[in-house]
Amino acid sequence: MKKKINNIILFLLYGITSGFAFLVVRYGWVYYKTPLFDRPHHPLHQLLKPGGLYGHGLGIIGSAMILLLFLYSARKRHMFGLHKGKMSSWLNVHIFFGLMGPVLITLHTAMKFHGIVAISYFSMLAVMFSGIFGRYIYKQIPRNPAGDALSTEEIAEQDKHLTYLLVENYHVPPQTLREIQKISGAQLAQHQSGFAALWTIFINDLKRPLLFRRLHQSLLQQEMKIPQDVMHRIMKVARQKSLLIRKRAFLNTILRVFHYWHVIHKPFAYVMIIIMFLHITIAIALGYTWIF
Ligand code: HEM
């Protein structure tokens, strides 16, 4: 229930922020399309230029969002007394700020990328896009609902439980269990590492809906009559099991890739934040204090 409420809040926040960004783009569309040279003569220049009333405000909100996303790191290390809340929820908030902050900062720049602060801007984009990739790798590590990685024993326990459900509760035949194993693609893990393994996982994710539809049809064609709601539950457990088997098989490779991903993701974040602070300090020193 709490998860559902959190998801609704997050959904609303995405809706409000992207709706707001959309309205800004609509309002300033002609200005943003005007060549830099002609912009000072445009009626919206005083409002939408990076130091203008709206442009500057967008920069402040966007930067605040970028700073707030670092709360995830603080929560991870239990800094500033932060130890409450699931890591998965904190990561969702991190991602919200990590996606929406750059959108507002892009509007703040008014698409004018000059000087050293451009390094900060492009580092921010690099971290944002690498974050999307990182999120995909993060999801390949078996986790509990709170977002904590499962131990080898916990993975084995979960697999045993899912097999028990399929065999004892739903009387799924051994041939279907073998099919679930095959769909998982786990057998390919022995021969692959690094990007080849990631590619296999990605292709497997693309093919899974089709493979499960086939499994569904083959179960329907079997002699036994399975009620629709039971079939629905069987397919749900089968999906969970096949995904778990795959994640377990590729785990060592994924952990290594995720480690290297951190090595790239973090430095870009630090370069971005250092230059961002320099930029803000210089702007305040030059008297750009917005409405304050
Ligand atoms: C400007 C935007 C962003 C910045 C500055 C940023 C910064 C960071 C930093 C510094 C970390 C390391 C946290 C730690 O281990 O202490 C991190 C982790 C992470 N970020 Fe981002 N991020 C941004 C955007 C995103 C986006 C857009 C996504 C996903 C769509 C994302 C997903 C992740 C994931 C999955 C982790 C790893 C979590 C973990 O290992 O516990 N980030 N980010």
Residues whose N, C-alpha, C, O or C-beta is under 5 A from the ligand:
A	BS01	HEM	S73 I95 G98 L99 M124 V127 M128 G131 I132 G134 R135 Y138 K266 A269
